[in-house]
Amino acid sequence: MGERGNDGETMGDLPIPCRLYIVGSILVGIIIATAAAILIIPFSRGVAATVPPWQLIAFVAAGYLAAKTEISVGDGTHITKFDLAEILNVALILVFPWPVAVVCSLASNVMLLASPASRSQYRERIHKYLFNLSDTVLLTGLVGGGVDAAYGVGGLLVARPAGDPIPLLGAAAAVGLYQLVNALHVVGVVALAQRVSPVAVWAKTVRPFVWITLAKGGVGVLVAAVWTFNPVLTIIFVVPALAQVRATGAMEAARARANELTMALEEAMTDALTGLPNRRTVAERLAAEIAEGHRSEAQTSVVFIDLDRFKPINDLHGHDAGDAALRAVADALRMATRPGDIPARLAGDEFVVILPRRDAAEARIVGERLYEVLNPLRISYKGAALEMGASIGVATSAEGEDADALLKKADAATYAAKRAGRGRMWVADNPDATRSAVMSPMRMRIGER
């Protein structure tokens, strides 16, 4: 199939059956490659009688270009990338004895390591590189051996007079066998890695792209046919390949720039210490959620959290202890909120949780849960037992109220909770609470020490 995976798993992250499958594939590839290396000298003598060495070198170079070239297929959200190495592999199988095809294909793949970026990529996931290498060796060895057995040692070129047309039935059978073995090999490792049914993997990763893979095989047959007629004419395939390599490089550069911009944007929207969304994100997300709520006639609520007894931790144990306490609060908020809720850090020891599509009753329940989680919150820092609490204010959007007004109302409720003795949760009852200070105190366990 030639599909390039993007997973970042290391060998140790994979299930044991998958690891055994990969190791077995690599061992089979080593056996085939060793046999090819032993047999290539006698086979090469037969090839040399009809094929000058420069043609073999040209095939290796073309294989390298094909492996570097990508085509992308997808809808913009889910994109599958294919390289074009299969085209040259199919051509190698059809025109050379299998040992020569194996060695040429291996040489093309090893040349990929000349790129520093490729070396860095494969160093991190060496098992993936070795598996892909064994996949190439397995395909060229088994399918090439089948072609040799059917048409005589030397494949479809060396065994016949130059210029004879390639038997279409034999070429089609070789392409079909190549794609079938490749698909089964890849489906096996993916199914074991993801612990899913091979049928499901086939339906998701093979069936949607079967025409693309068969088309690449057909181009491989065309390359072989042109090579058989006159090797010099294969230059017509090199120009578009070089253009595609350049385009692939440009796409990779653009993708890298886009990733850098995305990371920069994420950093600008994220609090560096806790990893939570920051004040800027709160302003944007809260405004968006309120606007959406107005359209769908749903309310948006906010839980405002101001830590109690945080300053003594900072003063007595240092800023590192304070940082550890803030990270502990962030972790507690993540665990206590449901998917769709947005915990965030405003600044200092102030946090908020945005509750999209939650009315006052639902927001009060969330506030109570967060109160129980944070009062008290105990952490251990360098052998010292640290304890803090939180004053909490809960507010729900009213008709015509914007994000800034809602946040101020929740802040005012929190201030009222602190003024009433800390360690409390207050719910704002009045849309004008920030001005009139009409609040309903909910007296709960204070937990002061």
Order of alpha helices (4+ residues) and beta strands (2+ residues): alpha-alpha-beta-beta-alpha-alpha-alpha-alpha-alpha-alpha-alpha-alpha-alpha-alpha-beta-alpha-alpha-beta-beta-alpha-beta-beta-alpha-beta-alpha-beta
